[in-house]
Amino acid sequence: MEQTALRPKPMPGQEPGGGSRPRATRHPHAAPRRGRKLRTLLLGLFVGAVLVLSGVGLGTVGATVIGMSRLAELQRQTERTPPAPTRSAASSPSPSSATPAPAPAPPTAVLGVEAVDAEKTGALIVGVHVPGPGFTAGLVRGDVLLQVGKARVDSAADLARTVSGTRPGKEITLTVRHQSGGYQQLTAVPGIVT
């Protein structure tokens, strides 16, 4: 039979008519390739684990920074409150008695939400702590708080000021605009920072 470009020559070890099966050839270079694939897979898993753990670490650092800023704010509030009036030395029954310890600052109420200024008016909720008073009341990320009790909320600072002025444990009514555009009144019971 004549060999042409349309009929290529058969491979060595094969019959021209395809009558016999080719023998299994040995690939001596396959072992290093297999090792390279395994090494690449392990390296990929290692890099993935490092990236996930660094992300968790960054999240933890972020949460710590947020908590520390809240702690610093509470300490500043404590410093601003005037000390309790002390008795004068003349009216003191005994000179050996020490001055009374300052009264602890009254607990400030919190809703357990993180908010920023909304585009128009109100405070946009960007985070809801679970568990927390805001979560229990039904607040979700994306809601805009417009009113707390009878006080109008124009910014996140107004929200913080209004909520900290309420008594912990006393129910308050929140007027909320949801992301969908609907309005709703929710009842929340502010808690305290522990």
C-alpha positions in Angstrom: 0.0 0.0 0.0 1.3 3.4 -0.9 1.9 6.0 1.9 0.4 9.4 1.3 -0.2 12.5 3.3 -3.8 11.3 4.0 -2.6 8.0 5.3 0.3 8.5 7.7 2.7 5.8 8.5 1.7 3.5 11.4 3.5 3.9 14.7 6.2 1.4 15.3 4.8 -1.7 17.0 1.3 -1.3 15.5 -0.2 -3.1 12.7 -1.1 -1.0 9.7 -4.7 -2.2 9.7 -5.2 -1.6 13.4 -5.7 -5.4 14.0 -3.5 -5.7 17.1 -3.6 -3.6 20.3 -0.6 -1.5 21.1 1.5 -2.6 24.0 1.6 -0.7 27.2 4.6 1.6 27.0 6.7 2.4 30.0 7.0 6.0 31.0 10.1 6.5 33.1 9.5 10.2 33.4 6.0 9.9 34.9 7.2 9.6 38.5 8.8 13.0 38.7 5.7 14.5 37.1 3.5 12.9 39.8 5.8 14.2 42.5 5.6 17.7 41.0 1.8 17.5 41.0 1.8 16.4 44.7 4.2 19.2 45.6 2.1 21.8 43.8 -1.1 20.5 45.5 0.5 20.7 49.0 1.9 24.2 48.3 -1.5 25.3 47.2 -3.1 23.9 50.3 -0.5 25.6 52.5 -0.9 29.0 50.8 -4.7 28.7 51.1 -4.5 27.9 54.8 -2.1 30.8 55.4 -4.5 33.2 53.6 -7.5 32.0 55.5 -5.7 32.2 58.8 -4.4 35.7 58.1 -7.9 36.8 57.1 -9.2 35.4 60.5 -6.3 37.2 62.2 -7.1 40.5 60.5 -10.8 40.1 61.5 -9.8 39.5 65.1 -7.5 42.5 65.1 -10.4 44.6 63.6 -12.8 43.4 66.3 -10.2 44.1 69.0 -9.6 47.6 67.7 -13.3 48.3 67.7 -13.6 46.9 71.2 -10.6 48.9 72.4 -12.0 52.2 70.9 -15.3 51.5 72.8 -13.3 50.9 76.0 -11.4 54.2 75.5 -14.7 56.0 75.0 -16.0 54.6 78.2 -12.9 55.6 80.1 -13.2 59.2 78.7 -16.8 59.3 79.9 -15.6 58.2 83.3 -13.0 61.0 83.4 -15.5 63.6 82.4 -17.9 62.9 85.3 -17.1 65.2 88.3 -15.9 63.3 91.4 -18.3 62.9 94.2 -18.1 65.7 96.8 -16.0 64.7 99.7 -16.4 65.8 103.3 -14.2 68.5 104.6 -11.6 67.6 107.2 -13.4 69.6 109.9 -16.6 67.6 109.7 -14.8 64.3 109.4 -15.3 62.2 112.5 -11.8 60.7 112.4 -8.7 61.8 110.5 -7.7 58.1 109.8 -10.8 57.4 107.6 -9.9 57.4 103.9 -11.9 59.3 101.3 -14.8 57.3 100.0 -14.2 55.5 96.7 -15.7 57.3 93.7 -19.1 55.9 92.7 -18.9 53.8 89.5 -20.2 55.5 86.4 -23.8 54.6 85.6 -23.9 52.0 82.9 -24.6 53.3 79.4 -27.2 51.7 77.3 -26.3 50.1 73.9 -28.3 48.6 71.1 -25.5 46.2 69.9 -25.3 47.7 66.4 -22.6 49.5 64.4 -23.9 52.5 62.4 -22.6 55.1 60.0 -24.3 58.3 58.7 -26.9 57.4 56.1 -26.9 59.2 52.7 -29.9 61.4 53.5 -31.0 61.3 57.2 -30.7 58.7 59.8 -28.1 56.1 60.9 -27.3 53.3 58.5 -26.8 50.0 60.3 -23.7 48.3 59.0 -23.4 45.6 61.6 -25.6 43.9 64.2 -24.1 42.0 67.1 -25.5 38.6 67.8 -26.7 38.2 70.4 -27.7 41.7 71.2 -30.7 44.1 71.7 -30.7 45.2 68.1 -30.7 41.6 66.8 -33.5 40.7 69.3 -35.5 43.7 68.1 -35.2 42.6 64.5 -32.6 45.1 63.1 -30.7 43.9 60.1 -27.7 45.2 58.2 -28.8 47.8 55.7 -31.7 49.2 57.9 -31.7 53.0 58.5 -32.7 54.1 62.0 -34.8 57.3 61.8 -36.2 57.7 65.3 -35.4 56.3 68.8 -38.3 56.8 71.1 -39.4 60.4 70.5 -36.0 61.6 69.4 -35.2 62.1 65.7 -32.0 60.5 64.5 -30.1 62.5 61.8 -26.7 60.8 62.0 -24.8 58.0 63.7 -23.7 60.4 66.4 -27.3 61.3 67.1 -28.1 57.6 67.5 -25.2 57.0 69.9 -26.2 60.0 72.0 -29.9 59.1 72.1 -29.3 55.5 73.0 -26.7 56.3 75.6 -29.2 58.7 77.2 -31.8 55.9 77.7 -32.0 53.6 80.7 -30.8 50.1 80.1 -33.6 47.6 80.4 -36.3 50.1 79.5 -38.2 49.4 76.2 -37.8 52.0 73.5 -39.5 52.2 70.1 -37.3 52.3 67.0 -38.5 53.7 63.7 -36.7 51.9 60.8 -36.6 52.2 57.0 -35.6 48.9 55.5 -33.4 48.4 52.5 -36.6 47.6 50.5 -38.0 51.0 51.3 -40.6 49.9 53.8 -41.0 51.5 57.2 -41.4 49.6 60.5 -41.6 50.3 64.2 -39.6 47.9 66.4 -39.4 47.6 70.1 -35.9 47.2 71.6 -34.6 46.8 75.2 -31.2 48.5 75.3 -28.5 46.5 77.2 -25.2 47.4 78.9 -21.6 46.8 77.8 -20.1 44.0 79.8 
